[in-house]
Amino acid sequence: MTGAALQDGVILAELADVLGSHAVLVDTADRERYRCDQSGHAAGMPIAVLRPATTEAAAQAVALCAQHRVAIVPQGGRTGLSGGGSAIDGCVILSLERLVGVEELDAATMTMTVRAGTPLEQVQEAARRHGLDYPVDIGARGTATIGGTIATNAGGIRVLRFGMTRHHVLGLEAILPDGSILSRMGRTAKDNTGYDLKQLLIGSEGTLGVICRAVLQLRPWRANSALALVGLRDHAAALRCLTSLRQRFDTRLIAFEGMWPDYWKLVCHDSGLAKPPFAGGHGFHVLFEVELPDNEGPGDVEDWFAEVSENDLVQDGVLAQSLADHGALWRLREAVGEIDDALGPHINFDIGIDPSRLGRFCDQADRMLDALPQAGRTVKVGHVGDGNVHLLVAHSGLSKDVKIVEQAIYGLVQDYRGAVTAEHGVGRLKADWLRHSRSDTEVAVMAAVKSSLDPHGIMNPGSVLPCVHRGAGHFGSK
Ligand SMILES: Cc1cc2nc3c(=O)[nH]c(=O)nc-3n(C[C@H](O)[C@H](O)[C@H](O)COP(=O)(O)OP(=O)(O)OC[C@H]3O[C@@H](n4cnc5c(N)ncnc54)[C@H](O)[C@@H]3O)c2cc1C
């Protein structure tokens, strides 16, 4: 037995003492199952998967890992697309999947106290049973956890109206890398007593601590809405359409999702993942949703259609008339979650650009990719109202080809002063590209925060920032 294996054995025995052996999975098949997030990025193999059921048990496990300098990769539903929840060699996976459930829902203050491993959809459903809603919504809602969505500051399809996850978190409880518990489960929107530490943890992708519980701000549930799909000439027409909808419906416009012709062709024609509700041939498609007052029909939206068809802004359009229509229209946009087989190996760029320049950026990216032999088929879809495009580029599967395509696209993002990730997070896949969006000073401040909270670099090393782990040395970095 090697020294490293002996050391692992000692650590695992101590973890089993603290958590119970049922909560420490060491079988190869189990470790393999938890090894990667949805990105498929496989950086290494964990020595164990820890599944604590309480904050206190998780804190004891973190303290032990800190003592032995064992790296910890926190994990929620593993729907992440940036490799931030994927294992590195010699780490432990800290899965929050047993820390589940809504602890309290206070209808008067419209707040919910929830444990980190609870799936987002369960939170939405629990709120709706009380006539309330948690407005963060993403395609992976059934599996993504509240902890994971907070750790990544998830965006999604309703950011235009309600903002990112960080706008809805009132209180947070997290375990710091030394095993201490930082708890501020506040319920007030106003609290200026010093630094807002929860905001530091939100979006930190498991590199500063393990989120265990949260207090969420809910809002009244408005079930009534009008959903429409429109065919437009191009992205510029989509921007005019967005302005027109905002002027008319203001904050009642809750979603504005764009689909480029390359995406439309793959989803509706080549793969059959979704059915087009009208004949194609448009330069751009937009799916938009407008909140309606209770018991009111979509008359307002029909009036808007009549107005814009007079000025030729909209080439074709369809308004959902039933729940089935509603599902079929959203299917067009959410089919991106099932596109992997049709596209083969691909890079999933998640780019943020000033919305008014997004169309130009995409045209330039297309021209650049056309000229690159390393780039295969390209599709574009996204939260265009937020300036966020998901640009998927097929490739050979060879890492040298991936690097060339990334270099080209992230170079362009840098020219546009955009974000190399708008919502999915940096994770391990984009850590090398952080400086294409952040200045040296910004990266230095991030590194200083990281090393002050996590001096031994045990908390998700190699994710977000280049690896600074100073551990026992028997496990890898990036
Ligand atoms: C079909 C599909 C659609 C998607 N749509 C969107 C979208 O519209 N918008 C969007 O923003 N994202 C989207 N995503 C990405 C993904 O769903 C989100 O990033 C989600 O927030 C991840 O949640 P999770 O529980 O699966 O976290 P994981 O994938 O398990 O982890 C994600 C990151 O958070 C960390 N982490 C997880 N839980 C904790 C915790 N309790 N404490 C500390 N760190 C933790 C992990 O270490 C990792 O770095 C989509 C993914 C899929 C597969």
The ligand as a MOL file (V3000), in Angstrom:
LIG
                    3D

  0  0  0     0  0            999 V3000
M  V30 BEGIN CTAB
M  V30 COUNTS 53 58 0 0 0
M  V30 BEGIN ATOM
M  V30 1 C -30.7150 21.7400 -19.5580 0
M  V30 2 C -29.9460 22.7720 -18.7620 0
M  V30 3 C -30.3810 24.0790 -18.7640 0
M  V30 4 C -29.6880 25.0510 -18.0280 0
M  V30 5 N -30.1360 26.3370 -18.0580 0
M  V30 6 C -29.4980 27.2610 -17.3350 0
M  V30 7 C -29.9500 28.6220 -17.3620 0
M  V30 8 O -30.8850 28.9750 -18.0680 0
M  V30 9 N -29.3000 29.5190 -16.5800 0
M  V30 10 C -28.2400 29.1550 -15.7940 0
M  V30 11 O -27.6950 30.0260 -15.0940 0
M  V30 12 N -27.7700 27.8880 -15.7650 0
M  V30 13 C -28.3660 26.9480 -16.5180 0
M  V30 14 N -27.8910 25.6650 -16.5120 0
M  V30 15 C -26.6870 25.3230 -15.7300 0
M  V30 16 C -26.9850 24.7090 -14.3330 0
M  V30 17 O -28.2480 24.1370 -14.2930 0
M  V30 18 C -26.8640 25.7520 -13.2560 0
M  V30 19 O -25.5180 26.1660 -13.1800 0
M  V30 20 C -27.3110 25.3040 -11.8550 0
M  V30 21 O -27.3190 26.4330 -11.0450 0
M  V30 22 C -26.4300 24.2470 -11.2200 0
M  V30 23 O -27.0910 23.6970 -10.0930 0
M  V30 24 P -26.6790 22.2620 -9.5350 0
M  V30 25 O -27.3870 22.0190 -8.2620 0
M  V30 26 O -26.8570 21.2290 -10.5750 0
M  V30 27 O -25.1260 22.4950 -9.2170 0
M  V30 28 P -23.8650 21.6020 -9.6040 0
M  V30 29 O -23.8030 21.3890 -11.0580 0
M  V30 30 O -23.8170 20.4070 -8.7370 0
M  V30 31 O -22.6850 22.5960 -9.1600 0
M  V30 32 C -22.4820 23.8150 -9.8480 0
M  V30 33 C -21.3810 24.6010 -9.1230 0
M  V30 34 O -21.8540 25.0280 -7.8490 0
M  V30 35 C -21.0970 24.4520 -6.7820 0
M  V30 36 N -22.0690 24.0320 -5.7730 0
M  V30 37 C -23.1600 23.2470 -5.9280 0
M  V30 38 N -23.8550 23.1790 -4.7810 0
M  V30 39 C -23.1730 23.9330 -3.8790 0
M  V30 40 C -23.3800 24.2550 -2.5100 0
M  V30 41 N -24.4370 23.8060 -1.8380 0
M  V30 42 N -22.4790 25.0660 -1.9060 0
M  V30 43 C -21.4110 25.5590 -2.5610 0
M  V30 44 N -21.1740 25.2750 -3.8590 0
M  V30 45 C -22.0420 24.4710 -4.4960 0
M  V30 46 C -20.3130 23.2980 -7.4070 0
M  V30 47 O -19.0830 23.1010 -6.7500 0
M  V30 48 C -20.1230 23.7990 -8.8270 0
M  V30 49 O -19.0230 24.6610 -8.8830 0
M  V30 50 C -28.5390 24.6770 -17.2650 0
M  V30 51 C -28.1060 23.3460 -17.2670 0
M  V30 52 C -28.7890 22.4030 -18.0070 0
M  V30 53 C -28.2930 20.9770 -17.9830 0
M  V30 END ATOM
M  V30 BEGIN BOND
M  V30 1 1 1 2
M  V30 2 1 2 3
M  V30 3 2 2 52
M  V30 4 2 3 4
M  V30 5 1 4 5
M  V30 6 1 4 50
M  V30 7 2 5 6
M  V30 8 1 6 7
M  V30 9 1 6 13
M  V30 10 2 7 8
M  V30 11 1 7 9
M  V30 12 1 9 10
M  V30 13 2 10 11
M  V30 14 1 10 12
M  V30 15 2 12 13
M  V30 16 1 13 14
M  V30 17 1 14 15
M  V30 18 1 14 50
M  V30 19 1 15 16
M  V30 20 1 16 17
M  V30 21 1 16 18
M  V30 22 1 18 19
M  V30 23 1 18 20
M  V30 24 1 20 21
M  V30 25 1 20 22
M  V30 26 1 22 23
M  V30 27 1 23 24
M  V30 28 2 24 25
M  V30 29 1 24 26
M  V30 30 1 24 27
M  V30 31 1 27 28
M  V30 32 2 28 29
M  V30 33 1 28 30
M  V30 34 1 28 31
M  V30 35 1 31 32
M  V30 36 1 32 33
M  V30 37 1 33 34
M  V30 38 1 33 48
M  V30 39 1 34 35
M  V30 40 1 35 36
M  V30 41 1 35 46
M  V30 42 1 36 37
M  V30 43 1 36 45
M  V30 44 2 37 38
M  V30 45 1 38 39
M  V30 46 1 39 40
M  V30 47 2 39 45
M  V30 48 1 40 41
M  V30 49 2 40 42
M  V30 50 1 42 43
M  V30 51 2 43 44
M  V30 52 1 44 45
M  V30 53 1 46 47
M  V30 54 1 46 48
M  V30 55 1 48 49
M  V30 56 2 50 51
M  V30 57 1 51 52
M  V30 58 1 52 53
M  V30 END BOND
M  V30 END CTAB
M  END
